Amino acid sequence: MTIPEENGVIPNLKGKRTAMVVCWLLGNGCLLSWNSMLTVQDYYVSLFPRYHTARVFPLMYQPFALGTIAVLAYYEAHLDTRKKNLTGFIIFFIGSLLILLLDIVTSGKGGIGTFIGMCTILASFGVADAFVEGGMVGDLSLMCPEFVQSLLAGMAASGAFTSSLRFITKAAFENSKNGLRKGALMFLAISTFFGLLCILLYAFVFAKIPIVQYYRLKAASEGSKTVLADLAAGGAEAQPTKVAEEDNHQLDRLSNKQLLLQNIDYATDLFLIYVVTLSIFPGFLVEDTGSHSLGSWYALVLIAMYNVWDLVGRYIPLIKSLNLETRKGILIATISRFLFVPAFYFTAKYGEQGWMITLTSFLGLTNGYLTVCVFTAAPKGYKGPEQNALGNLLVLCLLGGIFSGVTLDWMWLIGKGW
């Protein structure tokens, strides 16, 4: 992608590939802790057999994510992006470490006290998710679409990575004493290490990449206050004459309400994409798909297939001919995903495991594909501060869809008892 010229000078493109790799790793960090918790659901189901952890854990996580992102999106223009992102990554790191310590201290025993402790930490993960996902998407929305795509692909890669690792740990520890617990502890240790890695990458590497500095300088010249700390951390400074015009730029920018109204279809797309996905994944897949020849591996296979195809779907838009860019086309594709609800119901009731695996794969593929299509198409044609604000608003709609989806997921239990 060619970066627009400014005052007739083509900016330095140095570091674009490095920035994309760092964005991918930071995307992993956004969701690795949470995906680790989802992937070891077989361990937590055995630890808390009466508490429906596959449904309760998301319901503890999402309200805090949604409430926090709503506040952050409202005050976005006045918040320091660097502080937001670092705060989120630090909470992820501390939370992962606390879950690991909680399991060690309790010697892997369940009980209501341990369960409440887990839920409290998961609530903090929701807060961290809002800080990091809103902050990163908003920040990258004022840069080039490839950075947003790399971040989103990294988020999906965390799910594919944890699923692959879960197969390895299950095979290695399945026949050993406390095999489930050993695998879970390994996941938590990796999540803790990766949380620390993301703190270091964002604090000391990302801000110093030349192309990242260019986009942040450009955003600062258009009146953005949110990038100034990152510019200082990267050793760059906004032009004083341009910063002096900041207040005028702020007055000229569109309000959050105007941005939302102009992009209401994109906002609706993200909300509906995740309503459908989270009403099925992971609760329905873990608890309501019945018993098949794969036995205890069945739920793991379903989660893995969703994660792998979600990752594949996030790379498809890189092929220009396969990238869905029309607003009407994205909306039609999004609404058509509601067919997954009856499809999963009848497949679980009458279908073989092969059909369920195929259907789950397609759920992941369409989730990843449409997510990237929306996020890379929406922020075009706006100034830096507006792109940042719109990125935060879109994440708000995404998390709103997730919260609605995990709430609707409980409807599958109607008529089944508790």
N, C-alpha and C positions, 0 to 999 in steps of 0.2 A: 504494500500500500504506500502511495506517495503522500508525504506530509505536505500540507499546503505551504506555499511560500509566504514569508512575512517580510515586508519591505523589500521585496525582490531577492531575498537571500534564502537559499534552500538550507534548512537546518541540518545539523549533524545527525545522521542516522545510526551512529555508532552505539552498539549495545542493544539493538532491537531483539536479537535472538536471546541474549542474556536476560533481558527483561521478561521475555515470554517464558523462559525456564523458571525464573523466580516467581512469576505470577502463577505458574502451574504448581510449584511447590507450596506457595501460600494458599492456593485453592485447596490443596490436600489438607493443610493445617486448619482450614475453616471447618472441615467436617470429619477429620480423622477420628477425633475423640468420640463424636456422636456415632459415627459408623461402626466404630469398634464396639460400642454398647449394643447396637442393633445386631451385629454379626454374631455376638456371643449370647444371643437370646436363649439358646438351648441351656446354657449354664444358669442364667438367671431364672428361667422357667423352673429348673430343678431346685434352685435355691429358694425361690418364693412361689411355690406351686399354686397358691390360692389367690395370688394378687394380679393375675393377668398382666404381667410385666410388658409384654409386647404391645399392649394398648396403653397401660398406665404411664410408662416411661415417656413416650411421645407427648402424652397429655400433660405431663409435668414440665416438659421442655418447652413446648410451643407457646403457651400463654405468656411466659416471660420473654421469649424472643419477640413475639408480636407487640407486647406492651412497650418493650424497650425501643424497638425500631420505630414505633409510632412517635415516641418522644424525640428520638434522634432525628427523624425525618422533619419534624416540625421546626426544630432549632438548627437544622443542618447548616445554614449559612453562617452561623456564629460559632460552630464547633471545629476544633482542630482535628483534622483527619488523622494526623500522626498519633495524637493521644488516643483517639478512638480505636485505631487498629492495634496499637501496642497494648492497650487495656484489654481488648478482646483476646489477643493471643496469650497474654499473661494469665487471664482467668482460665483459659483452656488448659494451660500448663499446670496451674495449681490444682484445678479440679481433677485432672487425670491422675495427678500424684495423690490426691486425697482418696480417690476411689481405690487406688492400689493399696494405700496404707490401711483403709477401712477393711478391705478383704484380709489383709495380713493380720491386723489386730484381732479381728473376730474369728480368725482361723477358718474362713470360708463357711461360717455358719449363718443361716438365715435368721428370721425373726423380724418382728415389727420395728425394733430399734434400728437394725441394719437397713431395713427397707426405707424407713423415713430418712435416714442419712443419705442413702442413694438418691432418693427423690430430691432432696435439698441440693445436692451437688449437680444433679441434672438440671435443676432450675437455674443454677449459675451458668451452666452451659448454654441455656437459652439466651441469657443476657449477653454472654460472650459472642454467640452467633450473630446477634443483632449488631453489636459493635463492629465485628470483623466483616461480616457479609455486606452490611450497609456501607461501611466505610470503604472497603475495597472496591465494590461495584461502583459506588459513586466516584471514587478517585479515578478508576480506570475508564469510566464513561467519558471523561474529558480527554482521554488519550485515544489510541487507535483501537478498532474493533478486535484486532487479533489479541490484544491484552485481555480483554473481557472474555474472549473465547478460551484463552489459556487458563484463566482463573476458573471458569465454569467446568472446563475439562478436568482440571485438577481436583475440583470438588467430587466429580464422578469417579475419578481415578482412586480417590481414597476409599470409596465403596468397593471397587473392583479389587484393590489391594487387600483390604481386610477380608474380603470373601475368599480370595486365593490363599491367604495366610491361614484362614480358618480351616480350610480343607487339609492343609499341611499339619496343623496342630491337632486336629481331630484324628487324622490317620496316625500321627506319632504317639498320641497319648490315650487313644480310645481304650486300649486294653490295660492301661496302667491305673494304679490307685489314684483317685482324685484327678483323673485325666481332664475332665471338663474344666476344673479349676486351674490346672496348670496352663492350659491353653488361654484361658481368660486373663491370667496374670501376665502372660507374655504379651497379649494385646495391649493391656494397660501400660506396661513398661514401654512399649514402642510408641504409644500415643503420647506418653509423658516426654520421651526423648524428642519426638517430632514437634511437640509444642514449644520446647526450648529452641529447636532449630529455627522455627518460624519467627520467634522473637528476634533472634540474631540476624536472620536474613532481612527482615523488614527494618530493623533499627540501624544496621550497619552496611547493607548492600544495596537495597532497592533504590533508596533516595539518591545514591551517587551515580546511577547509570545515566549517561548523557542524554539519551532520548527521553527518559523520564523527566529529567530536569527541564528539557525543552518544553514539554507539554505543560509542566507546572508553571514555568515562567510565562507561557502563553496564557494560562488560566489566570495567573496573578495580574497580568496586564489587562484582562477583561473584568477585573474587580473581585476575583475570588480571594477570600480571607482564609479559606480552609487549607491552602497548600503552603502557607508561609513557613510553618515550622519544618515541613519536609524539605523545602528549599534551603533553609538554613542548615539542616542536618546534612544535606548533600553538598554544601559548600557553595551554593548559588544564592544570588540575591535578586529580588525583583527590581526593575528599573525604578528609581525614585520618582521620576516624572510621571510614570504610569500609575504607581501606587497612589500618587496624589489625586488621581482621577477616580479612585476606587469608589467613593461615595456616589458619584454620578453613575457609574456602572451599576451599582447596587440598585439605584432607583430605576434604571432602565430595564433590569432583568425581569422576566416573567415571575409571577408569584407561584407558589406550589399549587394553588388551586387552578391557575391558568394552565400550568404544565400538565396537571392531571387530566383536565378536561380535554386538552389537545391530544392526549395519549390515552384516553379512556379505554380504547379498544385493546391496546397493549397491556394495560393494567388488568383488564378483564381476562385477557388471555392467560396471563401468569396465574391469576387467582384460580381460574377454572382448571388449568393444567394440574396444579398441585392439589386441588380438591379431589379430583379423580384419582390421582396417584396415591395420595396418603389415605384415602378411604379404603384402599386395597393393600398397600404396602406400609409397614411389614405385618400389621396385626392379622389381617385375613390370611395371608400366606403362611404365617406361623401356626395359627390356631384352627383354621377352618377348612383346610384343604384335604383333610382325611388322612388315612394311612395307606401307604403304597409299598411297592417292593423295595424302594430305597430306604425304608425304615427311618431311622433317626437322621439320615443324610438328606431326606426329602426337603425339609424347610431350608436347609443350608444351600441346596442346589437351586431352589427357587430364588432365594435372596441373591445368590451369586449371579444367576442369569440376568436378573433385573439390573444389578450393578454393572456387569460387563456390557450389556447392550445400552444402558444409559450412557456409559463412556463412549461407545461407538457412535451413538447418536449425536454426541456433542462435537464430533469431528466431521460429520457429514457436511455441515454448512460451509466448511472450508473449500469444498468443491463447488465452484461458482454456479454450475448448471443445476446443482441439487439444493442450492440455498433458497428457501422460500422467503421472499422479500415483500410480497404484496400483503397489505394489511387484511384485505378480505380473505385471502387464501389462508393466512395464519389463523384467523378467527374460525373459519369453517373447519380446519383441521383440528383445532382445539375443541370445538363443540362436539365433533364426531367421536372424541375419546370417551364420551359418556356411554358409548356402546360397550365399553369394557365392563361396566357394572353388571348388566345381565349376562355378558359373556363369561365372566368369572363365576357368577352364581351357578349357571347351568354346567359349566365345565367341572366345578368342584363336586356337583351333585351327580353328574352322569359321565363325565369324561375320564380318560386315562391320564396317567401322569405325564405322558409325552405331550398331550394337548395343553395341559396346565403349564408345562415348562415353556412351550412355544408362546402361549398367550402372555406369560410373565415377561418373556424376552421382548415382545412387541410393546408391552407397557413401558419398559425401560427405554427402548429405542425411541419411541415417540416423545417420552418425557424429556430426554436429553436433547433431541433434535429441535423441538419447539422452543425449549428454554433458550438455547443459543440464538435461534432465529429472532426471538423477541428482543433479547438484550443487545444484540449487535445492530438491530435495525432502529430501535427506538430513539437513542440519543442524538441522532443526526440532525444537523441544521440549527443547533443551539450554541450559545456561548458557554465557556467553561463552567461558570457558576450554575448555569441552568442545567447543563449535562450532569453535574454532580448531584444537584437536587433531584433530577429525574431518576437517576440511578438509585438513590435512596427511596424514592416513592415506589419504584418498581419492586425493590426488595420488600418493602412494606406489603405490597399486594401479594407477592410470592409467599411470604410468611403468613399472611392472612389466609391464603388458600391452604397452606399446610395445616394451620390450626383447625380450620373448618373440616379438612379431610380427616385428621386424627379423631375429631369429635364424631363425625359421621361413621367412622370405622366401627364404633360401638353398636351401630344399628344391625350389624351382622349377627349380633348375639341375641337379638329379639327372638323369643320363642325357644331359646336353647337352655335357658336357666343359667345360673352362675356357678 
